[in-house]
Amino acid sequence: NRLKNFRAVATRYDKRAYIFLGTVTLAALVIWLRT
């Protein structure tokens, strides 16, 4: 799953929840725009 790849990057480099959520949101937007 693509979101899992983004999540792994987010949790590896920054443990703060708001950065994590922002990264997931950005990842979802990128995936949505590509489809």
The first five atom37 places (N, CA, C, CB, O) and aatype in JSON, in Angstrom:
{
  "aatype": [2, 1, 10, 11, 2, 13, 1, 0, 19, 0, 16, 1, 18, 3, 11, 1, 0, 18, 9, 13, 10, 7, 16, 19, 16, 10, 0, 0, 10, 19, 9, 17, 10, 1, 16],
  "atom_mask": [
    [1, 1, 1, 1, 1],
    [1, 1, 1, 1, 1],
    [1, 1, 1, 1, 1],
    [1, 1, 1, 1, 1],
    [1, 1, 1, 1, 1],
    [1, 1, 1, 1, 1],
    [1, 1, 1, 1, 1],
    [1, 1, 1, 1, 1],
    [1, 1, 1, 1, 1],
    [1, 1, 1, 1, 1],
    [1, 1, 1, 1, 1],
    [1, 1, 1, 1, 1],
    [1, 1, 1, 1, 1],
    [1, 1, 1, 1, 1],
    [1, 1, 1, 1, 1],
    [1, 1, 1, 1, 1],
    [1, 1, 1, 1, 1],
    [1, 1, 1, 1, 1],
    [1, 1, 1, 1, 1],
    [1, 1, 1, 1, 1],
    [1, 1, 1, 1, 1],
    [1, 1, 1, 0, 1],
    [1, 1, 1, 1, 1],
    [1, 1, 1, 1, 1],
    [1, 1, 1, 1, 1],
    [1, 1, 1, 1, 1],
    [1, 1, 1, 1, 1],
    [1, 1, 1, 1, 1],
    [1, 1, 1, 1, 1],
    [1, 1, 1, 1, 1],
    [1, 1, 1, 1, 1],
    [1, 1, 1, 1, 1],
    [1, 1, 1, 1, 1],
    [1, 1, 1, 1, 1],
    [1, 1, 1, 1, 1]
  ],
  "atom_positions": [
    [[0.84, -1.2, 0.0], [0.0, 0.0, 0.0], [0.88, 1.25, 0.0], [-0.95, 0.0, 1.23], [1.87, 1.33, 0.73]],
    [[0.51, 2.21, -0.82], [1.32, 3.42, -0.94], [1.34, 4.23, 0.35], [0.81, 4.29, -2.07], [2.37, 4.79, 0.73]],
    [[0.19, 4.29, 1.04], [0.14, 5.07, 2.28], [1.08, 4.51, 3.33], [-1.29, 5.09, 2.83], [1.65, 5.26, 4.12]],
    [[1.26, 3.19, 3.35], [2.18, 2.59, 4.32], [3.62, 3.05, 4.06], [2.1, 1.05, 4.26], [4.38, 3.24, 5.01]],
    [[3.98, 3.22, 2.8], [5.33, 3.71, 2.48], [5.53, 5.11, 3.01], [5.57, 3.68, 0.97], [6.56, 5.41, 3.61]],
    [[4.54, 5.98, 2.79], [4.64, 7.35, 3.3], [4.66, 7.36, 4.82], [3.47, 8.2, 2.79], [5.4, 8.13, 5.44]],
    [[3.85, 6.49, 5.43], [3.79, 6.43, 6.89], [5.13, 6.0, 7.47], [2.68, 5.47, 7.36], [5.58, 6.53, 8.49]],
    [[5.77, 5.05, 6.83], [7.08, 4.58, 7.3], [8.1, 5.72, 7.26], [7.57, 3.39, 6.44], [8.9, 5.86, 8.18]],
    [[8.07, 6.51, 6.21], [8.98, 7.65, 6.1], [8.69, 8.65, 7.21], [8.86, 8.33, 4.72], [9.61, 9.15, 7.86]],
    [[7.41, 8.95, 7.43], [7.02, 9.95, 8.43], [7.45, 9.52, 9.83], [5.51, 10.19, 8.39], [8.0, 10.32, 10.58]],
    [[7.18, 8.27, 10.18], [7.49, 7.82, 11.54], [8.99, 7.65, 11.75], [6.77, 6.51, 11.84], [9.48, 7.79, 12.87]],
    [[9.72, 7.36, 10.68], [11.16, 7.18, 10.81], [11.86, 8.51, 11.09], [11.74, 6.53, 9.55], [12.78, 8.56, 11.91]],
    [[11.43, 9.57, 10.43], [12.15, 10.84, 10.53], [11.56, 11.81, 11.54], [12.19, 11.49, 9.21], [12.26, 12.7, 12.01]],
    [[10.3, 11.66, 11.88], [9.7, 12.59, 12.84], [8.56, 11.91, 13.58], [9.19, 13.85, 12.12], [7.58, 11.47, 12.98]],
    [[8.71, 11.83, 14.9], [7.74, 11.11, 15.71], [6.54, 11.96, 16.11], [8.41, 10.58, 16.96], [5.56, 11.45, 16.66]],
    [[6.6, 13.27, 15.84], [5.51, 14.15, 16.27], [4.25, 13.9, 15.45], [5.93, 15.61, 16.16], [4.3, 13.78, 14.23]],
    [[3.12, 13.84, 16.14], [1.86, 13.44, 15.51], [1.43, 14.42, 14.42], [0.77, 13.33, 16.56], [0.93, 13.99, 13.38]],
    [[1.62, 15.71, 14.64], [1.12, 16.66, 13.64], [1.92, 16.59, 12.34], [1.16, 18.08, 14.19], [1.37, 16.78, 11.26]],
    [[3.22, 16.31, 12.44], [4.02, 16.11, 11.24], [3.57, 14.83, 10.53], [5.54, 16.04, 11.59], [3.45, 14.8, 9.3]],
    [[3.34, 13.78, 11.32], [2.87, 12.51, 10.77], [1.56, 12.69, 10.03], [2.7, 11.48, 11.88], [1.4, 12.21, 8.9]],
    [[0.6, 13.38, 10.66], [-0.7, 13.59, 10.03], [-0.58, 14.44, 8.77], [-1.68, 14.24, 11.02], [-1.25, 14.17, 7.77]],
    [[0.26, 15.45, 8.82], [0.47, 16.28, 7.65], [1.07, 15.49, 6.5], [0.0, 0.0, 0.0], [0.69, 15.68, 5.34]],
    [[2.01, 14.62, 6.81], [2.63, 13.79, 5.79], [1.62, 12.83, 5.18], [3.82, 13.01, 6.37], [1.59, 12.64, 3.97]],
    [[0.79, 12.22, 6.03], [-0.23, 11.3, 5.53], [-1.23, 12.05, 4.65], [-0.96, 10.61, 6.7], [-1.62, 11.55, 3.59]],
    [[-1.62, 13.24, 5.08], [-2.56, 14.04, 4.28], [-1.95, 14.4, 2.93], [-2.97, 15.32, 5.04], [-2.61, 14.29, 1.9]],
    [[-0.69, 14.82, 2.95], [-0.01, 15.16, 1.7], [0.1, 13.94, 0.79], [1.38, 15.73, 2.0], [-0.1, 14.04, -0.42]],
    [[0.43, 12.78, 1.37], [0.54, 11.55, 0.6], [-0.8, 11.2, -0.04], [1.02, 10.4, 1.49], [-0.86, 10.81, -1.2]],
    [[-1.88, 11.33, 0.73], [-3.21, 11.03, 0.21], [-3.56, 11.97, -0.95], [-4.27, 11.15, 1.32], [-4.13, 11.54, -1.95]],
    [[-3.2, 13.25, -0.81], [-3.45, 14.21, -1.89], [-2.68, 13.85, -3.15], [-3.07, 15.63, -1.43], [-3.23, 13.9, -4.25]],
    [[-1.41, 13.48, -2.99], [-0.59, 13.12, -4.15], [-1.18, 11.9, -4.85], [0.86, 12.84, -3.71], [-1.28, 11.88, -6.08]],
    [[-1.55, 10.89, -4.07], [-2.14, 9.68, -4.65], [-3.45, 10.01, -5.36], [-2.38, 8.61, -3.55], [-3.72, 9.51, -6.45]],
    [[-4.27, 10.87, -4.73], [-5.56, 11.25, -5.3], [-5.38, 12.01, -6.61], [-6.36, 12.11, -4.31], [-6.1, 11.78, -7.58]],
    [[-4.4, 12.93, -6.63], [-4.17, 13.72, -7.84], [-3.63, 12.87, -8.99], [-3.2, 14.85, -7.55], [-3.87, 13.18, -10.16]],
    [[-2.9, 11.82, -8.68], [-2.35, 10.95, -9.73], [-3.4, 10.04, -10.36], [-1.23, 10.1, -9.16], [-3.21, 9.58, -11.48]],
    [[-4.49, 9.78, -9.66], [-5.49, 8.84, -10.17], [-6.5, 9.52, -11.07], [-6.21, 8.15, -9.03], [-7.41, 8.88, -11.58]]
  ]
}
